[in-house]
């Protein structure tokens, strides 16, 4: 009987990921030394990742000539990778005593790597600086994707294809014909954006530690902050800098690449980019007008507070400068629905993504046009390219699945005793990778009070949302394990 899945391929990739994790944990040990904090939580965690990675590496070193990774193996590798890094990532929390409960530590770790930003911490500032740095670094690692980092070493593994790359980052458009070139360019853009934001935050008199943590959270659209008050306690300048970089992080990284190449034609032809900015501006104006006319706030404050929250929610970052649950009811209801939008494809943002919403609108337009002209042949186009029926159907199915999982997740939380408002807000924010929700998990609250089963359900939904549903759910189908 032929093997359904070549587990050697799967473990070979995971071994590299674990070695990268080991190096990342050692970086935090340097931060521990600088702040005179306990170093052993990171040393032990790094050692655990290194030993496990080396065992997998040595057992798969003689893989043989069959090194091509197939789609099923890619799905399994991606899912296991995110699960394993989340398990390794919770070790520093437990070993340091910062988060002694495994379920709480796992929730925080998953939230970090999936760039969700939901937290069980009630007093963030009392944690050691090194733990807070690790917490933010999990965002930065998750943002670009451990899988993308592995792509950089794929030539040495002789693995071809775009399976792993497209699964994690949704970057369907090729920048260069070789995966290695794509990986390097994405990583360079990612690092450049991070360094630029750190520099601008330093100019705003934010210290280096907090600048790095907030830059990690912004560029990864994660939202973890080393402050209990998130961004609200910082200057207007800091808030504007973070707002701009959240918007950039939610933009397709192909656009950033085109900007560097000065390829303005491709940028002008990008329908998703226009739609993305149009949605942000429209919702931002509505919220700004609400704060100005209904809450009598000054114009600049209304603009800054309104647009900051809108950009943060749409890009799935989750930073906050205000408690939007204190706004007029219709305003936070708009914020709730904005949680289903998501940033651009090929960005670090989560959610459904703007391109899918745009195609849904184009489908609705097609239906009305077809009613008026029944015999007309109407095609759906995006970026001047015709969308195939198969692709169109796949997008509509994805969105349907997304909302179905949202409803099931909300129902499960209600069944274990969570009120409907908090349940729906928790599921929406965790699936989209935003952070704060509505109800008792709003900007002024957290997820600490939720039952353990609820945290496990939400952890699963964070992974499902980050890996775009099919990647994980396909593993639970009978066909996946059949030859």
C-alpha positions as CSV (number, residue, x, y, z in Angstrom):
1,X,0.0,0.0,0.0
2,X,1.3,3.4,-1.0
3,X,1.9,6.0,1.7
4,X,-0.8,8.7,1.9
5,X,1.4,11.3,3.4
6,X,5.2,11.4,3.5
7,X,5.7,12.3,7.2
8,X,9.5,12.6,6.6
9,X,8.8,15.7,4.5
10,X,6.5,17.1,7.2
11,X,9.0,16.5,10.0
12,X,11.9,17.8,8.0
13,X,10.2,21.2,7.6
14,X,9.1,21.3,11.2
15,X,12.6,20.6,12.4
16,X,13.8,23.8,10.6
17,X,11.0,25.8,12.2
18,X,11.9,24.5,15.7
19,X,15.5,25.6,15.1
20,X,14.4,29.1,14.1
21,X,12.2,29.2,17.3
22,X,15.2,28.2,19.4
23,X,17.2,31.1,18.0
24,X,14.3,33.5,18.6
25,X,14.0,32.4,22.3
26,X,17.8,32.9,22.7
27,X,17.3,36.5,21.5
28,X,14.9,37.1,24.4
29,X,17.5,35.7,26.9
30,X,19.7,38.7,25.9
31,X,16.8,41.0,26.8
32,X,16.6,39.2,30.2
33,X,20.3,39.8,30.8
34,X,20.0,43.5,29.9
35,X,17.1,44.0,32.3
36,X,18.6,41.7,35.0
37,X,15.7,39.3,34.9
38,X,15.5,35.5,35.0
39,X,17.2,33.9,32.0
40,X,16.4,30.3,32.6
41,X,12.8,30.4,31.2
42,X,14.2,31.3,27.8
43,X,17.3,29.0,27.9
44,X,15.1,26.0,28.8
45,X,12.5,26.9,26.2
46,X,15.2,27.4,23.6
47,X,16.8,24.1,24.6
48,X,13.5,22.3,24.3
49,X,12.9,23.7,20.8
50,X,16.5,22.9,19.8
51,X,16.6,19.3,21.0
52,X,13.2,18.5,19.5
53,X,14.2,20.2,16.2
54,X,17.5,18.3,16.1
55,X,15.8,14.9,16.8
56,X,13.4,15.5,13.9
57,X,16.3,16.8,11.7
58,X,18.5,13.7,12.4
59,X,15.6,11.3,11.8
60,X,14.7,12.9,8.5
61,X,18.2,13.7,7.2
62,X,18.2,10.6,4.9
63,X,14.9,11.3,3.3
64,X,15.9,10.0,-0.1
65,X,15.3,11.4,-3.5
66,X,11.5,12.0,-3.0
67,X,11.7,15.4,-1.5
68,X,8.8,17.1,-3.3
69,X,6.1,18.2,-0.9
70,X,2.5,17.6,-2.0
71,X,-0.6,19.5,-1.2
72,X,-1.8,17.2,1.7
73,X,1.7,17.3,3.2
74,X,1.7,21.1,2.9
75,X,-1.7,21.4,4.7
76,X,-0.5,19.1,7.5
77,X,2.9,20.8,7.8
78,X,1.3,24.3,8.0
79,X,-1.2,23.2,10.7
80,X,1.3,21.3,12.8
81,X,3.9,24.1,12.5
82,X,1.5,26.7,14.0
83,X,0.4,24.3,16.7
84,X,3.9,23.3,17.7
85,X,5.3,26.9,17.7
86,X,2.3,27.9,19.9
87,X,3.1,25.0,22.3
88,X,6.8,26.0,22.4
89,X,5.9,29.7,22.7
90,X,3.9,29.2,25.9
91,X,6.9,27.6,27.7
92,X,8.5,31.0,28.8
93,X,5.2,32.1,30.2
94,X,4.8,29.0,32.3
95,X,8.5,28.6,33.3
96,X,8.8,32.2,34.4
97,X,5.5,32.0,36.4
98,X,4.1,35.0,34.4
99,X,1.2,32.8,33.3
100,X,1.3,29.6,35.4
101,X,-1.9,28.1,33.9
102,X,-1.2,26.0,30.7
103,X,-4.5,26.9,29.1
104,X,-4.0,30.6,29.7
105,X,-0.3,30.4,28.5
106,X,-1.4,28.5,25.4
107,X,-4.1,31.0,24.7
108,X,-1.7,33.9,25.0
109,X,0.9,32.1,22.8
110,X,-1.6,31.2,20.0
111,X,-2.9,34.8,20.2
112,X,0.6,36.0,19.7
113,X,1.7,33.8,16.8
114,X,-1.7,34.2,15.0
115,X,-1.3,38.0,15.4
116,X,-4.7,38.1,17.2
117,X,-3.8,40.2,20.2
118,X,-6.5,38.9,22.5
119,X,-5.1,38.5,26.0
120,X,-5.9,36.9,29.4
121,X,-3.5,39.3,31.2
122,X,-5.1,41.7,33.7
123,X,-2.0,43.6,34.6
124,X,0.5,43.6,31.7
125,X,2.9,46.1,33.2
126,X,3.8,43.9,36.2
127,X,5.3,41.2,33.9
128,X,9.1,41.0,33.3
129,X,10.3,43.1,30.3
130,X,11.8,40.0,28.7
131,X,8.4,38.2,28.8
132,X,6.7,41.3,27.3
133,X,9.4,41.3,24.6
134,X,8.8,37.7,23.8
135,X,5.1,38.3,23.8
136,X,5.5,41.0,21.1
137,X,8.1,39.0,19.2
138,X,5.6,36.2,18.7
139,X,3.6,38.7,16.8
140,X,6.5,39.7,14.6
141,X,7.4,36.1,13.9
142,X,3.7,35.2,13.2
143,X,3.2,38.2,11.0
144,X,5.7,37.4,8.3
145,X,5.0,33.7,9.0
146,X,7.3,31.0,10.2
147,X,6.5,29.4,6.9
148,X,7.9,32.3,4.9
149,X,11.2,32.0,6.9
150,X,11.3,28.3,6.0
151,X,10.9,29.3,2.4
152,X,14.2,31.0,2.6
153,X,15.9,27.7,3.3
154,X,13.7,25.6,0.9
155,X,16.3,25.5,-1.9
156,X,18.6,23.6,0.5
157,X,15.8,21.2,1.2
158,X,15.0,20.9,-2.6
159,X,11.4,21.6,-2.1
160,X,9.5,23.3,-4.9
161,X,6.0,24.7,-5.4
162,X,4.0,27.5,-3.9
163,X,1.9,25.3,-1.5
164,X,3.4,26.5,1.8
165,X,3.7,30.1,0.7
166,X,0.2,30.6,-0.5
167,X,-1.4,28.7,2.5
168,X,0.0,31.0,5.2
169,X,0.2,34.5,3.7
170,X,-2.5,34.4,1.0
171,X,0.1,36.0,-1.4
172,X,-1.2,34.5,-4.6
173,X,0.6,37.0,-6.9
174,X,4.2,36.2,-7.8
175,X,6.8,38.9,-7.4
176,X,9.6,36.9,-8.8
177,X,9.6,33.4,-10.4
178,X,11.7,31.8,-7.6
179,X,10.3,31.3,-4.1
180,X,13.6,32.2,-2.6
181,X,13.5,35.6,-4.3
182,X,10.0,36.2,-3.1
183,X,10.9,35.2,0.5
184,X,13.9,37.5,0.6
185,X,12.1,40.5,-0.8
186,X,9.1,40.1,1.6
187,X,11.4,39.7,4.5
188,X,13.4,42.8,3.6
189,X,10.2,44.9,3.2
190,X,9.0,43.6,6.5
191,X,12.2,44.5,8.3
192,X,12.4,47.9,6.6
193,X,8.9,48.8,7.7
194,X,9.7,47.6,11.3
195,X,12.9,49.6,11.5
196,X,11.3,52.7,10.0
197,X,8.4,52.6,12.6
198,X,10.8,52.0,15.5
199,X,12.8,55.1,14.4
200,X,9.7,57.3,14.1
201,X,8.4,56.1,17.5
202,X,11.8,57.0,19.0
203,X,11.5,60.5,17.6
204,X,8.2,60.7,19.5
205,X,10.2,60.1,22.7
206,X,9.0,56.5,23.2
207,X,11.8,54.4,24.7
208,X,13.5,51.7,22.5
209,X,12.0,48.8,24.3
210,X,8.4,50.0,23.9
211,X,9.1,51.2,20.3
212,X,10.3,47.7,19.4
213,X,7.3,46.0,21.0
214,X,4.8,48.4,19.4
215,X,6.5,48.1,16.0
216,X,6.4,44.3,16.2
217,X,2.7,44.5,17.0
218,X,1.9,47.1,14.4
219,X,3.7,45.6,11.3
220,X,2.4,42.2,12.2
221,X,-1.1,43.7,12.8
222,X,-1.0,41.9,16.2
223,X,-1.9,44.5,18.9
224,X,0.0,43.3,22.0
225,X,1.2,46.4,23.9
226,X,3.5,46.4,27.0
227,X,1.2,49.0,28.5
228,X,-2.2,48.3,30.2
229,X,-3.7,51.2,28.4
230,X,-2.5,50.1,25.0
231,X,-1.8,53.3,22.9
232,X,-4.2,55.7,24.7
233,X,-1.5,56.9,27.1
234,X,0.8,58.1,24.3
235,X,1.1,61.4,22.5
236,X,-1.0,62.3,19.4
237,X,2.1,62.0,17.3
238,X,2.7,58.4,18.4
239,X,-0.9,57.6,17.7
240,X,-0.7,59.0,14.2
241,X,2.5,57.1,13.5
242,X,1.0,53.8,14.6
243,X,-2.2,54.5,12.7
244,X,-0.2,55.0,9.4
245,X,1.8,51.9,9.9
246,X,-1.3,49.8,10.7
247,X,-2.7,51.0,7.4
248,X,0.6,50.0,5.6
249,X,0.7,46.6,7.3
250,X,-2.8,45.9,6.1
251,X,-1.8,46.6,2.5
252,X,-0.8,43.8,0.1
253,X,3.0,43.5,0.3
254,X,3.1,43.3,-3.5
255,X,2.1,46.9,-3.4
256,X,5.1,47.8,-1.2
257,X,7.3,45.9,-3.6
258,X,5.9,47.8,-6.5
259,X,6.5,51.1,-4.7
260,X,10.2,50.2,-4.2
261,X,10.4,49.3,-7.9
262,X,8.4,52.5,-8.8
263,X,6.0,50.3,-10.7
264,X,3.0,52.7,-10.3
265,X,1.0,51.1,-13.1
266,X,0.4,47.9,-11.1
267,X,-0.6,50.0,-8.1
268,X,-3.1,52.0,-10.1
269,X,-4.6,48.8,-11.5
270,X,-5.0,47.2,-8.1
271,X,-8.8,47.2,-7.4
272,X,-8.4,45.7,-3.9
273,X,-6.1,48.6,-2.8
274,X,-8.7,51.2,-4.0
275,X,-11.5,49.3,-2.2
276,X,-9.4,48.9,0.9
277,X,-8.8,52.6,1.3
278,X,-12.3,53.5,0.3
279,X,-13.8,51.3,3.0
280,X,-11.4,52.7,5.7
281,X,-12.2,56.3,4.6
282,X,-16.0,55.8,4.5
283,X,-16.2,54.1,7.9
284,X,-13.7,56.5,9.4
285,X,-15.8,59.5,8.3
286,X,-19.0,58.0,9.7
287,X,-17.3,57.4,13.1
288,X,-15.6,60.8,13.1
289,X,-18.9,62.5,12.4
290,X,-20.5,60.5,15.2
291,X,-17.8,61.5,17.8
292,X,-18.0,65.1,16.7
293,X,-21.8,65.6,16.5
294,X,-23.1,63.1,19.0
295,X,-20.3,63.2,21.7
296,X,-19.2,66.8,21.1
297,X,-15.6,66.0,20.8
298,X,-13.2,68.5,19.1
299,X,-12.6,67.9,15.3
300,X,-9.0,66.7,15.6
301,X,-9.8,64.4,18.5
302,X,-12.8,63.0,16.7
303,X,-10.8,62.4,13.6
304,X,-7.8,60.8,15.4
305,X,-9.9,58.6,17.7
306,X,-12.4,57.6,15.0
307,X,-9.9,56.7,12.3
308,X,-7.4,55.0,14.8
309,X,-10.1,52.6,15.9
310,X,-11.4,52.0,12.4
311,X,-7.9,51.4,11.0
312,X,-7.1,49.1,13.9
313,X,-10.2,47.0,13.5
314,X,-10.2,46.8,9.7
315,X,-6.5,45.8,9.6
316,X,-7.1,43.4,12.5
317,X,-4.4,45.0,14.6
318,X,-6.4,45.6,17.8
319,X,-4.6,48.5,19.3
320,X,-6.9,51.0,20.9
321,X,-7.0,54.6,22.1
322,X,-10.6,54.6,23.2
323,X,-13.3,52.3,24.5
324,X,-15.6,52.1,21.5
325,X,-18.3,50.4,23.6
326,X,-18.9,53.8,25.2
327,X,-19.8,55.3,21.8
328,X,-23.4,55.5,20.6
329,X,-24.8,52.0,20.0
330,X,-24.9,52.2,16.2
331,X,-21.2,53.3,16.2
332,X,-19.9,50.2,18.0
333,X,-22.3,48.0,15.9
334,X,-20.5,49.4,12.8
335,X,-17.2,48.5,14.5
336,X,-18.5,45.0,15.1
337,X,-19.4,44.5,11.5
338,X,-16.0,45.9,10.5
339,X,-14.4,43.0,12.3
340,X,-15.5,40.8,9.4
341,X,-13.7,42.9,6.8
342,X,-10.0,42.2,7.2
343,X,-7.1,43.8,5.4
344,X,-5.7,43.1,1.9
345,X,-4.6,39.8,0.7
346,X,-0.9,39.3,0.9
347,X,-0.7,41.5,4.0
348,X,-0.2,40.5,7.6
349,X,-3.8,41.3,8.4
350,X,-6.4,38.6,9.2
351,X,-10.1,38.5,8.5
352,X,-12.0,37.6,5.3
353,X,-9.9,40.0,3.3
354,X,-10.9,42.9,1.1
355,X,-10.5,41.2,-2.3
356,X,-13.1,38.6,-1.3
357,X,-15.6,41.3,-0.2
358,X,-15.0,43.1,-3.4
359,X,-15.7,40.0,-5.5
360,X,-18.9,39.5,-3.5
361,X,-20.0,43.0,-4.5
362,X,-19.1,42.3,-8.1
363,X,-21.3,39.2,-7.9
364,X,-24.2,41.2,-6.6
365,X,-23.7,43.7,-9.4
366,X,-23.5,40.9,-11.9
367,X,-26.9,39.5,-10.7
368,X,-28.7,42.9,-11.1
369,X,-27.1,43.5,-14.5
370,X,-28.1,40.1,-15.6
371,X,-31.7,40.8,-14.6
372,X,-31.7,43.9,-16.8
373,X,-29.9,42.2,-19.7
374,X,-30.7,38.4,-19.4
375,X,-28.8,37.5,-22.6
376,X,-25.7,39.5,-21.8
377,X,-22.4,37.7,-21.1
378,X,-21.1,39.4,-17.9
379,X,-17.8,38.5,-16.5
380,X,-16.3,39.4,-13.1
381,X,-12.9,41.1,-13.3
382,X,-10.3,42.0,-10.7
383,X,-7.2,44.0,-11.5
384,X,-8.2,43.8,-15.2
385,X,-8.2,40.0,-15.1
386,X,-11.2,37.8,-15.5
387,X,-12.1,35.7,-12.4
388,X,-12.6,32.1,-13.4
389,X,-15.9,30.5,-12.3
390,X,-14.0,28.0,-10.2
391,X,-12.2,30.8,-8.4
392,X,-15.3,32.8,-7.9
393,X,-17.2,29.8,-6.5
394,X,-14.3,29.1,-4.2
395,X,-14.3,32.6,-2.8
396,X,-18.1,32.5,-2.2
397,X,-17.8,29.2,-0.5
398,X,-15.0,30.5,1.7
399,X,-17.1,33.4,2.9
400,X,-20.1,31.1,3.6
401,X,-17.8,28.8,5.6
402,X,-16.4,31.7,7.5
403,X,-19.8,32.9,8.7
404,X,-21.0,29.3,9.4
405,X,-18.0,28.7,11.6
406,X,-18.6,32.1,13.3
407,X,-22.2,31.0,14.1
408,X,-21.2,27.6,15.3
409,X,-18.4,29.1,17.5
410,X,-20.7,31.7,19.0
411,X,-23.3,29.0,19.7
412,X,-20.7,26.8,21.5
413,X,-19.7,29.7,23.7
414,X,-23.3,30.5,24.6
415,X,-23.8,26.8,25.5
416,X,-21.0,26.9,28.0
417,X,-22.5,29.9,29.7
418,X,-21.1,33.0,28.0
419,X,-23.6,35.8,27.2
420,X,-24.5,36.2,23.5
421,X,-22.9,39.6,23.1
422,X,-19.5,38.5,24.5
423,X,-19.7,35.1,22.7
424,X,-20.2,36.7,19.2
425,X,-17.6,39.4,19.9
426,X,-15.1,36.8,21.1
427,X,-15.5,34.6,18.1
428,X,-15.5,37.4,15.6
429,X,-12.3,39.0,17.0
430,X,-10.5,35.7,17.3
431,X,-11.3,34.4,13.9
432,X,-10.3,37.7,12.3
433,X,-7.2,38.0,14.5
434,X,-8.2,41.4,15.9
435,X,-7.9,41.3,19.7
436,X,-10.6,43.2,21.5
437,X,-14.2,42.4,20.8
438,X,-17.5,43.5,22.2
439,X,-19.3,42.7,25.5
440,X,-17.0,41.8,28.4
441,X,-14.0,41.3,26.0
442,X,-14.0,44.9,24.7
443,X,-11.0,47.3,24.6
444,X,-11.3,47.9,28.4
445,X,-11.7,44.2,29.2
446,X,-9.8,40.9,28.5
447,X,-10.4,37.2,28.1
448,X,-9.2,36.1,31.6
449,X,-12.7,35.6,33.0
450,X,-13.8,33.2,30.2
451,X,-14.0,29.5,31.1
452,X,-11.1,27.2,30.2
453,X,-13.1,25.4,27.5
454,X,-14.1,28.7,26.0
455,X,-10.4,29.7,25.8
456,X,-9.6,26.4,24.0
457,X,-12.4,26.9,21.5
458,X,-11.2,30.4,20.8
459,X,-7.6,29.2,20.5
460,X,-8.7,26.8,17.8
461,X,-10.7,29.5,16.1
462,X,-7.6,31.8,16.1
463,X,-5.7,29.1,14.2
464,X,-8.6,28.4,11.9
465,X,-8.9,32.0,11.0
466,X,-5.2,32.6,10.6
467,X,-4.7,29.6,8.3
468,X,-7.8,30.5,6.2
469,X,-10.1,27.8,7.3
470,X,-9.5,25.1,4.7
471,X,-5.9,24.4,5.8
472,X,-7.0,23.1,9.2
473,X,-10.6,21.8,8.4
474,X,-9.3,19.7,5.5
475,X,-7.4,17.6,8.1
476,X,-10.8,16.5,9.6
477,X,-12.2,15.2,6.4
478,X,-12.1,11.5,5.4
479,X,-10.7,12.2,1.9
480,X,-7.6,13.9,3.4
481,X,-6.4,10.6,4.9
482,X,-7.4,8.5,1.9
483,X,-4.9,7.5,-0.8
